[in-house]
């Protein structure tokens, strides 16, 4: 089952988007797979001390994005195809790199300096 324990929410983006992003990350890093169940909306709301309507909005978003399905009272489960898993991984990677590039530019770093540091640190422990 996908866990929401320890998820720290921020005030910079809507909570429902953070919940969906958490599930996408869990999929990409291999902590959630096709057929894995999600906790109930009520359980997630209680765990994170948020409004159940916010959780419902996150579930609706994940259903629209196609990586969870809800079967009535049976609950919601992750549904993945290899293509969808690859798309989620690509989107997560692009988002991480985009945020890094933005911060590097704001810090006045140049592309050659960033590339040099990446090469130096890539295999470092």
N, C-alpha and C positions, 0 to 999 in steps of 0.2 A: 504494500500500500504506500502511496506517495505520502511523505511526511511533510508537515508544515511546522513542526517543532523547530524552534530556533530561527525561524524566518524573521528578520528585522525589517520592518516597513519604514520607508522614508516619507518625507513630506513633499518631495520634489515631483512625484508623479502620482496619478490616481491609484488607489489601493487595488482596485480590480485588475488594472494592468500589471501591477507588481505580482499579484497572485498567478496570473496567466504566465508571466515571465518566469516565475519560480518553477512552474510545472515544465515549461519548455527547457529550462536549464537542467532540471532533473532528468529529462529525456536525453538531452545531448550528452551529459556526462555519464550516462549509463545507470543512473539510480532509479529509473522508471522505464518500463518497457510495455510493448503491446499487451493489452489484456490486464494490466495492473489496475486495481481499483483506486478510486480517490475517496478520501473520507467524505462523509456527508457534509452538506453545506452548513448545517448546524454545528457539527464538530469543528470545522475550520473556523467558523465565527467565534466559537467559544475559545478555541486554542489561541487565536490571535486577538481576541477581545475587540471584534469589529462587528458591524451590522450584517446580519444574514443576507440582506438585500444586496450588499456589496459583493458578497461571495456569489450570489446568484448571477450578478452581472458578469463576474469573472468566468463562471461556467458557461454562460451564454456566449461570451467572446471565444472561449476555447472550442466550443461546439462549432461556431461560425468559421473558425480557423481550421477545423477539421481534425483536431488531434484528440478529442474526447467525444464519447457518445454516452447518452443517458437513456437507459431502458426503463422508463416508468419508475416503479418502486424498487427496482433491482439496483439502483445506484448508477454512478458514472464510472466509466473505465477509459483507459487510454487506448486509442486506436491508431496504429501507425502502419504505413507502408514504407518500404525502403526509400522511395522518393521523398515522402513527407519528412522522414527522419533526416535525410540529407538537406532538405530545405530549411528545417529548423536549425540544424547545425550551421549552415551557411549564414542564416540571418543572425544568429547569436554571435558568430565570429565577426561579421561585418559591423555589428553594433559595438562590440568591444574595441575593435580597431578604430572605428570612427570616433569613439569617445577618447581613446588614447591620442589620436592624431590632433584632435581639437585641443586637448590639454597640452600637448607638446608644442603646438603652434603658439598657444597663449603664453607658454613659458619661454618663447623665443628660440626654441631648438630648431635646427635646420635638419633637412632630410638626411644629408650625409652624416651628421652627428648621431641622429637616431639610428640609422642603419649600422653605424660603427658600434654603438652601444648594444644593439640587438645581437649583432654577431658575437660580441664579447660576452654577453650574459646568457645567450641561448642555452649553452651546455653547462653553465655554471651550476653548482649544487644549490 
